[in-house]
Amino acid sequence: MKVAVLDINGKDTGRKVDLSKNVFAIEPNNHAVYLDVKQYLANQRQGTHKAKERAEITGSTRKIKKQKGTGTARAGSIKSGIFKGGGRMFGPRPRNYSFKLNKNVKRLARKSALSIKAGEKAITVLEDFNFDAPKTKNFTAVLKALDLENKKSLFVLGASNNNVYLSSRNLKGSEVINSSELSTYKILNASQVVLLESSLEGIESNLSK
């Protein structure tokens, strides 16, 4: 599929690039997308939640009343979870939420996500650019030229570019990553995916395997 290449002023350069059908025009696999997004979000969880259980509460361990004859339920230590100030029963414990996902499934999910965006006309190809110094107003001008000021955007670079990355860091609605950092979640979370020309080769070679 042919896509026009724009410059940082949002103007058509007159050139077109051919996006691989094996990456940008496949039949999306929704289950693969679901699994990859689920893994990404699971990996963001710290898993450090912890509640004190009965054995960790400071307090007396003596039996607070006799076993029988009170007309109420049996009770042992005051640290029991049924009493105020007692330990929590079945509370959260630290755990690792991450899980393994096959590389082929992850690759399929990313191709599916890119194909979804391509089908929605939500992919823009931009010629490579750089800034002399990291300035937020320079990146804001690019967003304005591409009509992305009020949209979530994802810029994918072919190689690390510190000036462009630092220029975008203060903008909540925009994110700049390298092609190697591309994920299904980030693709779908953006309203518009902006691919720099130099990133296309890396994306297609990584996902065409």
N, C-alpha and C positions, 0 to 999 in steps of 0.2 A: 504494500500500500504506500502511495506517494503522499508525503507531507511537506508543506512549504516550510522553508527555513526563515525565521524572523531575526531581525537584529535587536539590540537592546532598546531601540526606540519604538519597537513594535511594528516596524515596516517590513514588508516582504523583500527579501534579498534577491528574489528572482530564481533562487536555487531550490531544488527539492531533494529530499532524501527518501530512499526506499526502506521502509520499516519491514523487517522480516515477518512473514505470515506465521511462521512457527512460534513467534514470541508475542506478537501484537494482534493476531487474528485467529486465535484458537477458540474452540468451544469451551467456555469457562467451566471448571470443575468446582462447584460450590462447596462440596465436602472438604476438598483439599484446602480451599481458602479458609474455611471454618477452622480446620485443625491448625493451620499455620498462624492464624490470628490468635487462636486460643493459646498456643505455645508462647507466642510473643508476649501476651499479657501475663501469662503465668510466670514468665521469666522476670517480669518487672516486680513481682511480689517479694518482699523481704522475708516473709515467713517468720518474723521474730515475735509474733503474738504469744503471750503467755499469761495464764491466770494461776493464782496460787491454789493448790489443792490442799486437801485435809492435812497431809503430812508436813506441809510447809507453813502452816499457820502457827503463830505463837500462842500458846494457851495451855490450860490444864488438860491432862488426859484422864483424869479420874471420871468414874461413872457418875453422872449428875443426879441420878435417882435410881431407886431399886427397879429390878427387872419386872416384877409383877405387882399387881394390886393397886396400881395408881389409876386405873381406868383409862389411861391414855397409851399412846404408842411407846414402845421400848426406845430408850435413848442411851447412848454411850457418852462419848466425849463432847464437850461444848464446841469442839472444832468441827463437828459434823456440818455438812452443807445445808441442813434443814434449819440451822439456827443463824440468827443475825451475827455477822462477824466470822462465820465459819468458812471453810474452804469451798471453792466452787466445784460442783460435780460435773464431770465430763467437759471441763473448760478447754480452751484452745491451748495447744502445745506448739513449740517451735517445729517447723517442718519445711521441707524443700518442695515447692510446687512445680518445679520444672519437670518436663518429661521428654523422652526421645521422640524424634520425628524423622522418618526416612528422608534422605536428601532428595530423592526423586519426587516425593510428595511436596516438599518445600519448593522445588523448582517449578513443578506444575502449578502450585498455588500462585507464585509470582507471575508466571506467564498468564494465568487466568485473570489476575488483578489488572495487569497491563492491558489485556484484551478487553476487559470491562471498561476501562478508562478510554481506550481507543474507540470503542463502540459508542461511548457517550460524547465523543469529540472533546475529551478533557485532557488531551496530550498536546503539548506545544513543543516544537523543536526550535531551539535558540542557538544562534552561532556563538562560539566561544568568546568570552569577554573577561576582562580583568580590571581592577581598580588600582590606581597609583598608591592609594592608602586606604585603610579600613575606615569607611565613613557610612553611617546608617543612611544619610540622605541620598547617597549614590544608589544604594540598593532600593530605597523607596522610590526613586525616580524610575528604576527599571520596572518595579511593580505597577506604578502608575501608567507607564507606557503600554504594559501588557494587560491593563484593566484588571489587576489582581489585588488592588489595595484592600478590598473588603472581602477577600476570599482566602481560604486556606490554600497555600501553595507549597509544593515540594520541588525544589531545584536539585537536579542530579548532575554532578560534575564528573568529568572523566578522570580527573586527578585532583589531589588536594590543592586548594587555593585559599590560603590563609586570609587574604584581604577580602575576598568575597564572603567567606564564612563569618569573619568577625563583623562585617558590615550588616549581616542579616541577624546576628545573634540577639539583638534587642527587640526584634519584631516577633510577637507571639504567633501571628498567623502565618508565618513563613519559616520554612526549614531548608537548610542546605546540607546535602550529604554527597558522598562519593558513590559511584556506581556499585562499589563493593559492599556498601552499607544498605543497599536497597532491600526493603522488606515488604511483605504483603500488607501488613498493617499500615505502614507509612504511605503506601500507594493509595489504599482505599480511604485513608483518613484525610487526604488532600482533595480539595475541590478541583484543582488543576495541577497536573504533573508537567513540569518544564524540564525537558531533557536537552542538555547541551550537546552539540554535535559530537564532541570528543567522548561522550559517555556511551553513545550508541554501540560502538564496536565492543566495548567491555560487557555491556548488558546482554547483547545478542550472543556473544561467545560463551558467557557464563550460563545462559539459560537454554542454549541450543544443544547442550550435551545430552 
